[in-house]
C-alpha cells in the first residue's frame, strides 16, 4: 500500500447560482496577460449545453483521456508513433473558434464621436488582431439556455436519451437547466501528463496538484489533446502551455483558491484525500459500470488504524493525517457517497467531485400544476432532467450511483421539512430514510455541512511543508514529499519520463 495525499474538491451543484464570480476572480488573478485572453481556467457552463471549448465532451473529435486496449491503459490519442507523426500537425486540437476569438470595445468611438442625430456605439475589436469583428461566440455563449436550439441541443450527453426525453427536456414551458463550474480536475492519472513529449507536466508529490513547468515546455500542445476536459491551454504569446494551478501559492499561505474564496453560493469545498497509488492502474482500467466504485475504493479511510499505521511508517506527518480526517471532501465523496467524478469514463481519476443538482430533477409538474399524487418532491421516474443524463455526466452511464445520491438528498429535504414546516408525514420520512440507507444523525451532518458550514468547515487546507519537500531532493520539480517520492507513477509513462 503506497499511501498518497491529494488536495481534492467538491462542487455542490444544487447551490450554484451561475453568477460567474469564480470565473472573474480567476481571470483577474491569473489570465489577464497577453496570450491568455481566451483562457478561462475556471468557467461555468449551462447544462445541457456544448460547453467551453465547443463540444469538449466529444472525444471522437478531440481524443482526450484514456482507453483500455488489450487489458491495458492507453491514451485515446494515437500511440508514440502517432504522436511523433502529429508533432507538427495535430488534428485533435481545438481551434480558436472552438473557444472564441477574444474581443474588447473601441470606446473612443463613443467618447470622441462628433455631435450628431444618431447614438454612437463602441465597435467590438479583436484583442488578437485589433481589427473590427462580429461577435459570434463566447466562453458562456449558451448561458441560461441562450440559443438552446443551436447549442444545448448539440450536447453530447443527450445521445443516450430517447426522442421523448429530449422533447420533454426542451419544451419551452418546462425547460430546466443547471450550472456546471469547471476547473482542472488535478487527476490522479492525468492524460495531459502522459501526453507531454517533453515531460514538462508533473504532479506535486506533497499535494497532487498538476503543474506545467514553463522551463521544460516546448509548445508541442499534446497536453491539450491528452486532457479530455480541455483544461490545458496554449499561450500564443509566450509559446507555453498553461493551466489551473489550484492557487497553490494561496494554499501555501493557508488561503483557499481564489475561485473557492469568492464563490457567492458557497458551493465549493476543499480538503485532503488519501489514496493507494499502487492501485491506480487497476482502478482506471475497470469496466465502465465499475469505474465509480473502483475510484471510491482507491480512496483510503483516514480513520482506519491500518491506514494510519502504514501512512506514518511511510513518513506522513500527523498534521496531514489530521487534515484528511477533517476533510469535507472525504465526507461527501467516500462517507456519504453524494459527490461523483465528472466523466469517469475518461479514466483520468479526476479529483474534483460534483454533488448532482436536486431542483431540476425533483421539480416535476403536469399542466403547470404540481403533481400531488407523487411524493412531495416528485420521484426519480418523473424528472425534468432525466437521471440517465446525469449518469452520462457523473457515473459513466451507470444510474445507480446517481439514484443513490438523489435518494439521500431527497431524504435530507423530507426530514428537515418535516421538522421545520410539518407538512410531510412521518411515514414518508421513514420510507425515504430507509430507501436512502441513512439515519437522522447522518441527515443532520449532511444538512449542516451543506447549509450551515463555516469557512473552516468548507476549506480544510493541509500544511504543505514545502521546505521539507524541496530539501528532500533539492530540485523543486523532482522532490520527495512526506509520503514518498515526489513524482507519481502514471500508467503508460516510461520510467525515464517520470
C-alpha positions as CSV (number, residue, x, y, z in Angstrom):
1,X,0.0,0.0,0.0
2,X,1.6,3.2,-1.2
3,X,-0.3,6.0,0.5
4,X,-0.5,9.4,-1.1
5,X,-2.1,12.7,-0.1
6,X,-4.2,14.6,-2.7
7,X,-5.8,18.0,-2.4
8,X,-9.4,17.4,-3.7
9,X,-12.5,19.4,-4.3
10,X,-16.3,19.0,-4.2
11,X,-18.7,21.4,-6.0
12,X,-22.3,21.3,-4.7
13,X,-24.3,21.9,-7.9
14,X,-27.6,22.4,-6.0
15,X,-26.2,25.7,-4.6
16,X,-24.6,27.1,-7.8
17,X,-26.4,30.2,-9.0
18,X,-24.4,30.7,-12.2
19,X,-23.1,34.2,-11.2
20,X,-19.6,33.6,-12.7
21,X,-17.9,35.3,-9.8
22,X,-15.5,32.4,-9.6
23,X,-14.5,32.8,-13.2
24,X,-13.9,36.6,-12.8
25,X,-11.8,36.1,-9.7
26,X,-9.6,33.6,-11.5
27,X,-9.4,35.7,-14.6
28,X,-8.3,38.8,-12.7
29,X,-5.7,36.9,-10.8
30,X,-4.1,34.5,-13.4
31,X,-5.2,35.1,-17.0
32,X,-5.1,38.9,-17.5
33,X,-1.9,38.7,-19.6
34,X,-1.1,38.8,-23.3
35,X,-1.7,35.4,-24.8
36,X,-4.2,34.3,-22.2
37,X,-7.1,36.5,-23.4
38,X,-9.2,33.4,-24.4
39,X,-8.3,31.3,-21.4
40,X,-10.8,30.7,-18.6
41,X,-9.1,28.3,-16.1
42,X,-12.4,28.4,-14.3
43,X,-15.6,28.6,-16.3
44,X,-19.3,28.0,-15.6
45,X,-21.4,26.1,-18.2
46,X,-25.1,25.8,-18.6
47,X,-26.1,22.1,-18.9
48,X,-27.4,20.7,-21.1
49,X,-25.1,22.5,-23.4
50,X,-22.0,22.2,-25.5
51,X,-19.6,23.9,-23.0
52,X,-16.3,25.6,-23.5
53,X,-14.5,24.8,-25.7
54,X,-17.2,23.8,-28.1
55,X,-18.1,20.1,-27.7
56,X,-15.3,19.4,-25.3
57,X,-17.0,16.2,-24.2
58,X,-16.9,14.7,-27.7
59,X,-13.8,12.5,-27.5
60,X,-14.4,11.2,-31.0
61,X,-13.4,14.7,-32.1
62,X,-10.7,15.5,-29.5
63,X,-9.3,12.1,-28.5
64,X,-8.7,13.0,-24.9
65,X,-8.2,10.8,-21.9
66,X,-7.5,7.0,-21.8
67,X,-9.0,3.8,-23.2
68,X,-8.5,0.2,-22.3
69,X,-6.8,-1.8,-25.1
70,X,-5.8,-5.4,-24.6
71,X,-6.4,-5.1,-20.9
72,X,-4.0,-2.1,-20.6
73,X,-4.5,1.6,-20.4
74,X,-3.5,3.6,-23.5
75,X,-4.1,7.2,-24.4
76,X,-7.1,7.7,-26.6
77,X,-4.9,9.9,-28.9
78,X,-2.5,7.9,-31.1
79,X,0.4,5.9,-29.6
80,X,4.0,7.0,-29.6
81,X,4.4,6.7,-33.3
82,X,1.2,8.6,-34.0
83,X,2.2,11.3,-31.5
84,X,5.6,11.7,-33.3
85,X,3.8,11.9,-36.6
86,X,1.5,14.6,-35.3
87,X,4.1,16.8,-33.6
88,X,3.8,19.4,-36.3
89,X,0.2,18.9,-37.1
90,X,-2.3,17.7,-34.5
91,X,-5.8,17.2,-35.9
92,X,-7.3,16.7,-32.5
93,X,-6.6,20.2,-31.1
94,X,-9.5,22.7,-30.5
95,X,-9.2,25.7,-32.9
96,X,-9.6,29.3,-31.7
97,X,-13.2,29.2,-33.0
98,X,-13.9,26.3,-30.7
99,X,-13.0,28.6,-27.8
100,X,-13.9,32.0,-29.1
101,X,-11.9,35.0,-30.5
102,X,-11.5,37.4,-27.6
103,X,-12.6,40.9,-28.1
104,X,-12.8,44.3,-26.5
105,X,-14.6,47.5,-27.5
106,X,-13.2,50.6,-29.2
107,X,-14.5,53.1,-26.6
108,X,-13.1,56.1,-28.5
109,X,-16.0,55.6,-31.0
110,X,-18.2,56.8,-28.2
111,X,-16.0,59.3,-26.4
112,X,-14.7,61.0,-29.5
113,X,-17.8,60.8,-31.7
114,X,-18.9,64.1,-33.2
115,X,-22.2,65.6,-32.4
116,X,-25.0,64.1,-34.5
117,X,-28.5,62.7,-34.6
118,X,-27.5,59.1,-34.1
119,X,-26.4,57.4,-30.9
120,X,-22.7,56.4,-31.2
121,X,-21.7,52.8,-30.2
122,X,-18.4,51.2,-29.3
123,X,-17.3,48.8,-32.0
124,X,-16.1,45.4,-30.9
125,X,-12.5,44.7,-32.0
126,X,-10.4,41.6,-31.7
127,X,-7.8,41.7,-28.9
128,X,-5.6,39.5,-31.1
129,X,-5.6,41.5,-34.3
130,X,-7.0,44.8,-33.3
131,X,-9.4,44.7,-36.2
132,X,-13.2,45.2,-36.1
133,X,-15.1,41.9,-35.8
134,X,-18.5,40.4,-35.5
135,X,-19.0,38.6,-32.1
136,X,-20.2,35.1,-32.7
137,X,-19.3,33.1,-29.6
138,X,-18.0,33.4,-26.1
139,X,-17.0,31.3,-23.1
140,X,-20.6,31.2,-21.9
141,X,-22.4,31.9,-25.1
142,X,-25.3,29.4,-24.3
143,X,-25.6,30.7,-20.7
144,X,-29.1,30.1,-19.3
145,X,-30.1,28.2,-22.5
146,X,-29.3,31.2,-24.7
147,X,-29.7,29.8,-28.2
148,X,-30.6,26.4,-26.9
149,X,-31.7,25.1,-30.3
150,X,-28.2,25.7,-31.6
151,X,-26.1,24.9,-28.6
152,X,-27.8,22.9,-25.9
153,X,-29.4,20.5,-28.4
154,X,-25.9,19.5,-29.5
155,X,-24.8,18.4,-26.1
156,X,-23.0,15.0,-26.5
157,X,-24.6,13.9,-23.2
158,X,-28.0,13.8,-24.9
159,X,-27.1,10.9,-27.2
160,X,-28.3,8.4,-24.7
161,X,-31.7,9.9,-24.3
162,X,-34.8,8.9,-26.2
163,X,-36.6,11.2,-28.6
164,X,-39.4,11.6,-26.0
165,X,-36.9,12.5,-23.3
166,X,-35.2,15.1,-25.5
167,X,-38.6,16.6,-26.4
168,X,-39.6,16.9,-22.8
169,X,-36.3,18.4,-21.9
170,X,-36.6,21.2,-24.5
171,X,-40.3,22.0,-24.2
172,X,-40.3,25.8,-23.7
173,X,-42.9,25.7,-20.8
174,X,-40.8,23.2,-18.8
175,X,-37.2,23.9,-19.7
176,X,-34.8,23.0,-17.0
177,X,-31.1,23.5,-16.7
178,X,-28.3,23.7,-14.2
179,X,-24.8,25.2,-13.9
180,X,-21.6,23.2,-14.1
181,X,-18.5,25.1,-12.9
182,X,-15.3,23.6,-14.2
183,X,-11.6,23.9,-13.3
184,X,-8.7,21.5,-13.8
185,X,-9.5,18.2,-12.0
186,X,-5.9,17.6,-10.9
187,X,-6.4,14.0,-11.8
188,X,-4.6,11.0,-10.2
189,X,-4.0,9.6,-13.7
190,X,-3.7,12.8,-15.8
191,X,-3.9,12.4,-19.6
192,X,-2.1,15.7,-20.1
193,X,0.9,14.5,-18.2
194,X,1.1,11.3,-20.1
195,X,0.8,13.0,-23.5
196,X,3.5,15.6,-23.0
197,X,6.6,14.6,-25.1
198,X,8.9,17.0,-23.2
199,X,8.0,15.7,-19.7
200,X,7.1,19.3,-18.7
201,X,3.9,18.3,-16.8
202,X,4.3,16.9,-13.3
203,X,2.2,16.1,-10.3
204,X,3.5,17.6,-7.0
205,X,4.2,14.8,-4.5
206,X,3.0,16.5,-1.4
207,X,-0.4,17.6,-2.6
208,X,-1.1,16.0,-6.0
209,X,-1.5,19.4,-7.8
210,X,-0.8,19.1,-11.5
211,X,1.5,21.8,-12.9
212,X,3.3,22.7,-16.2
213,X,7.0,23.5,-16.0
214,X,7.4,26.7,-18.0
215,X,11.1,25.9,-18.4
216,X,10.6,22.5,-19.9
217,X,7.5,23.2,-22.0
218,X,8.3,23.1,-25.7
219,X,4.8,24.0,-27.0
220,X,4.0,20.6,-28.6
221,X,0.5,21.1,-27.2
222,X,-0.1,17.3,-26.9
223,X,-1.2,18.0,-23.4
224,X,-4.3,19.9,-24.8
225,X,-5.3,16.8,-26.7
226,X,-4.5,14.5,-23.8
227,X,-6.7,16.3,-21.4
228,X,-10.3,15.2,-22.0
229,X,-11.7,18.2,-20.0
230,X,-9.7,20.7,-22.2
231,X,-8.4,22.5,-19.2
232,X,-4.8,22.9,-20.5
233,X,-4.4,26.0,-22.8
234,X,-1.7,27.3,-25.1
235,X,-0.3,30.8,-24.5
236,X,0.3,32.0,-28.0
237,X,2.4,34.9,-26.9
238,X,4.7,33.0,-24.5
239,X,4.7,29.8,-26.6
240,X,4.0,27.7,-23.5
241,X,1.1,25.7,-22.2
242,X,-0.7,26.9,-19.1
243,X,-3.4,25.6,-16.8
244,X,-5.2,26.0,-13.4
245,X,-2.6,25.7,-10.6
246,X,-5.3,25.4,-7.9
247,X,-3.9,28.7,-6.5
248,X,-1.1,26.7,-4.7
249,X,0.6,30.0,-3.7
250,X,-2.5,30.9,-1.8
251,X,-2.9,27.5,-0.3
252,X,0.7,27.5,0.9
253,X,-0.2,30.6,3.0
254,X,-3.3,29.0,4.3
255,X,-5.8,30.7,1.9
256,X,-8.4,29.0,-0.2
257,X,-8.0,29.2,-4.0
258,X,-9.5,32.4,-5.5
259,X,-12.5,30.8,-7.1
260,X,-13.3,29.0,-3.9
261,X,-12.9,32.1,-1.7
262,X,-15.1,34.3,-4.0
263,X,-17.9,31.8,-4.5
264,X,-21.2,33.5,-3.8
265,X,-23.2,30.3,-3.4
266,X,-20.6,28.7,-1.2
267,X,-20.8,25.6,-3.3
268,X,-17.1,24.7,-3.1
269,X,-15.3,22.5,-0.6
270,X,-11.6,21.7,-0.4
271,X,-9.9,19.0,1.6
272,X,-7.4,16.2,1.6
273,X,-7.9,12.6,0.4
274,X,-5.6,9.7,0.9
275,X,-5.3,7.0,-1.8
276,X,-3.4,3.9,-2.6
277,X,-1.0,4.7,-5.5
278,X,-0.4,1.0,-6.1
279,X,-4.0,0.6,-7.4
280,X,-4.1,3.5,-9.8
281,X,-3.8,1.4,-13.0
282,X,-6.4,-1.3,-11.9
283,X,-8.9,1.4,-10.9
284,X,-8.5,3.4,-14.1
285,X,-8.8,0.2,-16.2
286,X,-12.0,-1.1,-14.7
287,X,-15.1,-1.6,-16.7
288,X,-17.4,1.4,-17.2
289,X,-20.0,0.0,-14.8
290,X,-17.5,-0.3,-12.0
291,X,-15.4,2.9,-12.6
292,X,-17.1,4.9,-9.8
293,X,-16.9,2.0,-7.4
294,X,-13.2,1.4,-8.2
295,X,-12.3,5.1,-7.9
296,X,-14.0,5.3,-4.5
297,X,-12.3,2.1,-3.4
298,X,-9.0,3.7,-4.3
299,X,-9.6,6.3,-1.6
300,X,-8.5,5.3,1.9
301,X,-10.2,5.8,5.2
302,X,-8.1,8.2,7.3
303,X,-9.6,6.9,10.5
304,X,-8.6,3.3,9.7
305,X,-5.9,2.2,12.1
306,X,-4.1,0.1,9.5
307,X,-4.0,3.1,7.1
308,X,-2.8,5.4,9.9
309,X,0.0,3.0,10.9
310,X,1.1,2.5,7.3
311,X,1.0,6.2,6.5
312,X,3.2,7.0,9.5
313,X,5.6,4.3,8.6
314,X,5.9,5.9,5.1
315,X,6.7,9.2,6.7
316,X,3.3,11.0,6.6
317,X,3.1,13.8,9.2
318,X,0.4,13.7,11.9
319,X,-0.9,17.1,10.7
320,X,-1.5,15.7,7.2
321,X,-3.5,12.8,8.7
322,X,-5.5,15.2,10.8
323,X,-6.4,17.3,7.8
324,X,-7.5,14.1,6.0
325,X,-9.8,13.2,8.9
326,X,-11.3,16.7,8.9
327,X,-11.7,16.8,5.1
328,X,-15.3,17.8,3.9
329,X,-14.4,16.1,0.6
330,X,-14.0,12.8,2.3
331,X,-17.4,13.0,3.9
332,X,-19.2,14.0,0.7
333,X,-17.3,11.5,-1.6
334,X,-16.5,8.4,0.5
335,X,-18.6,8.5,3.6
336,X,-21.9,9.9,2.3
337,X,-21.4,9.0,-1.4
338,X,-23.2,12.2,-2.5
339,X,-20.4,13.5,-4.8
340,X,-19.4,11.9,-8.0
341,X,-16.5,12.4,-10.5
342,X,-17.0,14.2,-13.8
343,X,-16.9,11.7,-16.7
344,X,-15.1,8.9,-15.0
345,X,-15.1,7.0,-18.3
346,X,-12.2,9.2,-19.4
347,X,-10.2,7.1,-16.9
348,X,-8.1,10.0,-15.5
349,X,-9.4,9.5,-12.0
350,X,-10.4,13.2,-11.5
351,X,-10.1,14.6,-8.0
352,X,-12.9,17.1,-8.5
353,X,-16.3,15.7,-7.5
354,X,-19.8,17.0,-8.0
355,X,-23.0,16.7,-5.9
356,X,-25.7,16.5,-8.6
357,X,-28.4,19.2,-8.5
358,X,-31.7,18.3,-6.9
359,X,-34.1,21.0,-8.0
360,X,-34.1,20.4,-11.8
361,X,-34.7,16.7,-11.1
362,X,-37.3,16.8,-8.4
363,X,-39.5,19.7,-9.6
364,X,-42.0,17.8,-11.7
365,X,-45.3,19.4,-12.7
366,X,-48.1,18.4,-15.0
367,X,-50.1,21.0,-16.9
368,X,-48.5,23.8,-14.8
369,X,-49.6,22.2,-11.6
370,X,-47.6,20.2,-9.0
371,X,-48.4,16.5,-9.1
372,X,-49.6,15.9,-5.5
373,X,-50.1,12.2,-6.2
374,X,-46.3,11.7,-6.2
375,X,-44.0,12.0,-3.2
376,X,-43.7,15.6,-2.0
377,X,-40.7,16.2,-4.3
378,X,-42.0,14.0,-7.1
379,X,-40.0,10.9,-8.0
380,X,-36.9,9.8,-9.9
381,X,-39.1,8.3,-12.6
382,X,-40.8,11.6,-13.4
383,X,-38.0,14.1,-13.6
384,X,-37.5,17.3,-15.7
385,X,-33.9,16.3,-16.5
386,X,-33.6,12.5,-16.9
387,X,-31.4,10.7,-14.4
388,X,-29.8,9.0,-17.4
389,X,-28.4,12.3,-18.4
390,X,-26.7,12.8,-15.0
391,X,-25.4,9.2,-15.2
392,X,-23.7,10.0,-18.5
393,X,-22.2,13.0,-16.9
394,X,-21.1,11.7,-13.5
395,X,-21.0,7.9,-13.4
396,X,-20.0,6.6,-16.9
397,X,-23.7,5.8,-17.7
398,X,-24.3,3.8,-14.5
399,X,-27.5,5.1,-13.0
400,X,-27.4,3.5,-9.5
401,X,-24.7,5.8,-8.0
402,X,-26.7,8.9,-9.2
403,X,-30.0,7.4,-7.9
404,X,-28.5,6.6,-4.5
405,X,-27.2,10.2,-4.2
406,X,-30.6,11.6,-5.1
407,X,-32.4,9.3,-2.7
408,X,-30.2,10.5,0.2
409,X,-30.5,14.2,-0.8
410,X,-34.3,13.7,-1.0
411,X,-34.3,12.1,2.4
412,X,-32.5,15.2,3.8
413,X,-35.1,17.5,2.3
414,X,-38.0,15.5,3.6
415,X,-36.6,15.0,7.0
416,X,-35.8,18.7,7.5
417,X,-39.1,19.9,6.0
418,X,-41.0,17.6,8.4
419,X,-39.1,19.2,11.3
420,X,-39.5,22.8,10.2
421,X,-42.7,23.0,8.2
422,X,-44.5,19.9,9.4
423,X,-46.3,19.2,6.1
424,X,-44.6,15.8,5.4
425,X,-45.9,12.7,7.1
426,X,-43.8,10.6,9.3
427,X,-44.3,7.5,7.2
428,X,-43.0,9.3,4.1
429,X,-39.9,10.4,6.0
430,X,-39.3,6.9,7.4
431,X,-39.7,5.4,4.0
432,X,-37.3,7.9,2.5
433,X,-34.6,7.3,5.1
434,X,-34.9,3.5,4.6
435,X,-34.6,3.8,0.8
436,X,-31.6,6.0,1.2
437,X,-30.0,3.8,3.7
438,X,-29.4,6.7,6.1
439,X,-30.4,7.8,9.6
440,X,-31.2,11.1,11.4
441,X,-27.6,11.6,12.7
442,X,-26.2,11.4,9.1
443,X,-29.0,13.6,7.8
444,X,-28.2,16.3,10.3
445,X,-24.5,16.1,9.4
446,X,-25.2,16.4,5.7
447,X,-27.6,19.3,6.4
448,X,-25.1,21.3,8.4
449,X,-22.2,20.8,6.0
450,X,-24.4,21.8,3.1
451,X,-26.5,24.7,4.5
452,X,-24.6,25.9,7.6
453,X,-20.9,25.4,7.1
454,X,-18.3,27.9,8.3
455,X,-15.2,28.8,6.2
456,X,-13.2,26.3,8.3
457,X,-15.7,23.6,7.6
458,X,-15.6,24.1,3.8
459,X,-11.8,24.7,3.4
460,X,-9.5,22.3,5.3
461,X,-6.2,23.3,3.8
462,X,-3.3,20.9,4.7
463,X,0.1,22.0,5.8
464,X,2.2,21.8,2.6
465,X,5.6,21.7,4.3
466,X,7.3,22.9,1.1
467,X,10.7,23.4,2.8
468,X,10.8,19.7,3.7
469,X,9.6,18.7,0.2
470,X,12.2,20.7,-1.6
471,X,15.1,19.8,0.7
472,X,14.4,16.1,0.4
473,X,15.7,16.0,-3.2
474,X,16.9,19.5,-3.9
475,X,15.2,20.0,-7.3
476,X,11.8,21.7,-6.8
477,X,10.5,19.9,-9.8
478,X,11.6,16.5,-8.6
479,X,11.1,16.4,-4.9
480,X,10.3,13.9,-2.2
481,X,7.4,14.6,0.0
482,X,6.2,13.4,3.4
483,X,4.6,10.4,1.9
484,X,7.2,9.2,-0.6
485,X,8.7,10.0,-4.0
486,X,7.5,13.3,-5.5
487,X,6.6,12.0,-9.0
488,X,3.7,9.6,-9.2
489,X,3.9,6.5,-11.4
490,X,1.4,7.1,-14.2
491,X,0.4,4.1,-16.3
492,X,1.8,4.1,-19.8
493,X,4.7,6.6,-19.0
494,X,8.2,5.3,-19.4
495,X,10.4,5.4,-16.3
496,X,12.8,7.9,-17.8
497,X,10.0,10.5,-18.2
498,X,8.8,10.4,-14.7
